[in-house]
Amino acid sequence: MIAVVQRCTRGEVRVEGKSVGALNAHGGLVVLLGVDSSDDSTHARKMAEKIAKLRVFDDAQGTMNLCASEVGASILIISQFTLLGDCSSGNRPSYIKAARPEAAQPLVDEVVLAIRATGLAVETGKFRTQMQVELVNDGPVTLIVRV
Protein backbone atom coordinates (compact mmCIF):
# COMPACT_ATOMS: atom_id res chain seq x y z
CA MET A 1 0.00 0.00 0.00
CA ILE A 2 1.29 3.43 -0.87
CA ALA A 3 0.03 6.88 0.04
CA VAL A 4 0.93 10.41 -0.88
CA VAL A 5 0.07 12.40 2.24
CA GLN A 6 -0.16 16.18 2.06
CA ARG A 7 -0.72 18.55 4.96
CA CYS A 8 -3.31 21.01 3.67
CA THR A 9 -5.18 24.09 4.80
CA ARG A 10 -7.95 23.18 2.36
CA GLY A 11 -8.89 20.09 0.37
CA GLU A 12 -11.92 19.00 -1.61
CA VAL A 13 -12.81 16.30 -4.12
CA ARG A 14 -15.56 16.72 -6.70
CA VAL A 15 -17.39 14.32 -8.99
CA GLU A 16 -19.41 15.76 -11.88
CA GLY A 17 -19.05 19.23 -10.35
CA LYS A 18 -20.45 18.22 -6.96
CA SER A 19 -18.41 18.05 -3.75
CA VAL A 20 -18.24 14.50 -2.40
CA GLY A 21 -15.63 15.08 0.31
CA ALA A 22 -13.69 17.90 1.94
CA LEU A 23 -11.42 18.74 4.85
CA ASN A 24 -12.95 20.56 7.79
CA ALA A 25 -12.25 24.21 8.65
CA HIS A 26 -9.07 23.21 10.52
CA GLY A 27 -7.58 21.65 7.38
CA GLY A 28 -5.80 18.34 7.67
CA LEU A 29 -4.37 15.64 5.49
CA VAL A 30 -5.23 14.91 1.88
CA VAL A 31 -4.27 11.29 1.25
CA LEU A 32 -3.96 9.77 -2.21
CA LEU A 33 -4.07 6.03 -1.53
CA GLY A 34 -2.94 3.24 -3.84
CA VAL A 35 -3.52 -0.45 -3.20
CA ASP A 36 -1.01 -3.03 -4.45
CA SER A 37 -2.24 -6.41 -5.65
CA SER A 38 -0.36 -8.06 -2.76
CA ASP A 39 -1.97 -5.90 -0.04
CA ASP A 40 -4.33 -7.30 2.58
CA SER A 41 -6.08 -6.26 5.80
CA THR A 42 -2.79 -6.15 7.68
CA HIS A 43 -1.52 -3.49 5.27
CA ALA A 44 -4.78 -1.55 5.58
CA ARG A 45 -4.57 -1.50 9.39
CA LYS A 46 -0.91 -0.43 9.33
CA MET A 47 -1.62 2.35 6.83
CA ALA A 48 -4.57 3.61 8.88
CA GLU A 49 -2.46 3.69 12.04
CA LYS A 50 0.38 5.47 10.25
CA ILE A 51 -1.92 8.14 8.78
CA ALA A 52 -3.79 8.71 12.04
CA LYS A 53 -0.58 9.08 14.06
CA LEU A 54 1.53 10.96 11.52
CA ARG A 55 3.15 13.88 13.35
CA VAL A 56 3.23 16.60 10.69
CA PHE A 57 1.43 19.46 12.42
CA ASP A 58 3.30 22.21 14.23
CA ASP A 59 3.44 22.43 18.00
CA ALA A 60 3.75 25.73 19.92
CA GLN A 61 7.47 25.88 19.06
CA GLY A 62 6.84 25.45 15.32
CA THR A 63 8.14 21.88 15.25
CA MET A 64 6.19 19.20 13.35
CA ASN A 65 5.33 17.20 16.43
CA LEU A 66 1.53 16.83 16.51
CA CYS A 67 -0.88 14.46 14.78
CA ALA A 68 -4.25 15.32 13.22
CA SER A 69 -6.28 14.51 16.33
CA GLU A 70 -4.18 16.90 18.44
CA VAL A 71 -4.97 19.88 16.20
CA GLY A 72 -8.60 19.14 15.28
CA ALA A 73 -7.69 18.31 11.68
CA SER A 74 -9.58 15.97 9.39
CA ILE A 75 -8.54 13.47 6.72
CA LEU A 76 -9.59 13.31 3.07
CA ILE A 77 -8.79 9.94 1.48
CA ILE A 78 -8.88 9.50 -2.28
CA SER A 79 -8.24 6.13 -3.89
CA GLN A 80 -5.67 6.43 -6.67
CA PHE A 81 -4.47 3.32 -8.49
CA THR A 82 -2.08 5.38 -10.63
CA LEU A 83 0.32 5.56 -7.66
CA LEU A 84 1.20 1.96 -8.54
CA GLY A 85 2.12 2.94 -12.10
CA ASP A 86 5.52 1.67 -13.19
CA CYS A 87 7.24 4.03 -15.61
CA SER A 88 10.60 2.24 -15.70
CA SER A 89 10.09 0.85 -19.22
CA GLY A 90 9.05 3.33 -21.85
CA ASN A 91 6.66 6.23 -21.52
CA ARG A 92 3.38 4.44 -20.88
CA PRO A 93 2.91 3.44 -17.23
CA SER A 94 2.16 -0.18 -16.44
CA TYR A 95 -0.46 -0.73 -13.74
CA ILE A 96 0.12 -4.48 -13.37
CA LYS A 97 0.99 -4.05 -9.65
CA ALA A 98 -2.23 -2.18 -8.84
CA ALA A 99 -4.98 -4.19 -7.18
CA ARG A 100 -8.11 -4.79 -9.22
CA PRO A 101 -10.98 -2.49 -8.17
CA GLU A 102 -12.97 -5.30 -6.53
CA ALA A 103 -9.97 -6.08 -4.29
CA ALA A 104 -8.83 -2.48 -3.74
CA GLN A 105 -12.13 -0.92 -2.67
CA PRO A 106 -12.64 -3.06 0.45
CA LEU A 107 -9.08 -2.29 1.57
CA VAL A 108 -9.52 1.45 1.04
CA ASP A 109 -12.79 1.20 2.99
CA GLU A 110 -10.94 -0.64 5.75
CA VAL A 111 -8.37 2.16 6.01
CA VAL A 112 -11.17 4.75 6.21
CA LEU A 113 -13.08 2.82 8.90
CA ALA A 114 -9.95 2.22 10.98
CA ILE A 115 -9.06 5.92 10.96
CA ARG A 116 -12.65 6.87 11.83
CA ALA A 117 -12.47 4.44 14.75
CA THR A 118 -9.74 6.66 16.25
CA GLY A 119 -12.24 9.53 16.39
CA LEU A 120 -10.88 11.46 13.42
CA ALA A 121 -13.25 12.92 10.84
CA VAL A 122 -12.62 11.21 7.50
CA GLU A 123 -14.15 11.98 4.14
CA THR A 124 -13.47 10.28 0.83
CA GLY A 125 -13.60 10.56 -2.88
CA LYS A 126 -15.89 8.30 -4.89
CA PHE A 127 -14.37 5.02 -6.00
CA ARG A 128 -14.11 4.32 -9.77
CA THR A 129 -15.16 7.81 -10.89
CA GLN A 130 -13.41 10.69 -12.58
CA MET A 131 -12.58 13.03 -9.70
CA GLN A 132 -11.24 16.55 -9.49
CA VAL A 133 -9.08 17.17 -6.44
CA GLU A 134 -8.40 20.67 -5.24
CA LEU A 135 -6.06 21.38 -2.35
CA VAL A 136 -3.84 23.96 -0.78
CA ASN A 137 -0.67 22.27 0.47
CA ASP A 138 0.55 23.78 3.74
CA GLY A 139 4.30 24.08 4.09
CA PRO A 140 4.46 22.41 1.65
CA VAL A 141 4.47 19.13 3.53
CA THR A 142 4.21 16.08 1.27
CA LEU A 143 5.22 12.56 2.27
CA ILE A 144 5.20 9.18 0.58
CA VAL A 145 4.13 6.48 3.01
CA ARG A 146 4.51 2.78 2.26
CA VAL A 147 3.42 -0.16 4.38
N, C-alpha and C positions, 0 to 999 in steps of 0.2 A: 504494500500500500504506500502511496506517495501523496504528499500534500504540499501545495504552495500556500503558505500562511502569511497573510499580510495584515499588519496592524493598521486599522483605518479609522478615520474620523467619521466616515460615511460610507455605506455600501448598500447596494440595491440590485436585485435581479428582476428582469422583466421578461415576460413571455407574451408575444402578440400585443405589445404596448401596455400591458397591465402588470403592475407590481405583484410578484408572487412571494417575495421575501426581502427583508431589509434589516440592517442593524438598528438598534435602538438609539436614542438621543445621546447616549454616552459613547457611541462608536463601538469598536471591538475588533474582532478578527474575521476577515473574509478568507475562507478556506476553499481552495480548488482541490478536489479530492479525486484521485485516480485509483482504481482497484485493479491489481494484477491478477492474472488467471490463477496464480498459486495462493492467493490470499484466502483466509478463512476467518472464523469468529475471533480467534486469538489475535489476529492482526487488527481486526476492527476494535476490539477492546483496548489494545495497546495504543492505537491511534487516538481513540477518544480520550484516554487518560492523558496522553501527551498534549493534545490540543487544550484540554481543560486546565492543565497545570502549567502551560507554557508561560514563563515569566518574561514578558516582553513589554510590560507597562511600567512607566516611571514611578518610583517612590518619591518621597518628599525631597530627597537629595538629587533627583534627576537620574537615578540609576535604574535600568530595566531590571526590576526585582519583584514585580507584582504580576499575578495572573488575572485573568478576566473577571473572576468572581470577586476579587479584592477591589476592583475599580468600578463595578456595576456595568461592565461591558457585556455585549452579546456576541453571538457567533452566527455567521452566515455561511452555510456549507453548500457548495455547488459541485455536483458530480461532473468530472471532466476526464473522459477516457483518453483524450489526446496527450495527457501527461505521460502516458505509457508509450508514446510514439518513439520509435527508434529511427533516427536520421543518420545512422553511421554508414549506410550504403546508399549512395545516390541522393536525390533531392526529394523523393516522395517518402514520407514517413511510413513505417510499417507498424501496424497496431496489433501484431500477433500476440504480444504479451498482455494486452488489455483483456480483462475479464469480459465475457459476453454479458449483455445487459441483464439477462435473467439471473445471472450469478452475482453481478455487481450491485444491483439495486438493493437486495436484502442486506448486503454488507454496509452500504452507505447508510441505509436506514438504521442498522445496528449502531453505527458510530453516532448518529444523531440522537438516538434514544439513550445511549450511554452518557453522552454529554448532558442531555436534559436531566438525567437522573442525578447529576451533581447539583442541580438547581439553576444552572445557567439557561438563559433564554437562547434558543436556537431556532433559526429559520433556514429555509432551504430554497434551492432552485426547483425546477420541475424536471424530473428525470425524462430523458429521451425527447427533449424539445429543443428548438432553437432558442437560446437565451441571450439576452443582452445584459452584461454585467457592468455596472458603473460603480466606481469606488474612488475614494480619496485616500491614498496611502499616507500614513502618518509617520514621518521620520526621514526618509522612508525606512520601514522595517519590513523586510521580506525574507522568509526562511523556507527552505526545502526540508520537509520532515519525511523520513522513511522509517517504516517499521516492518 
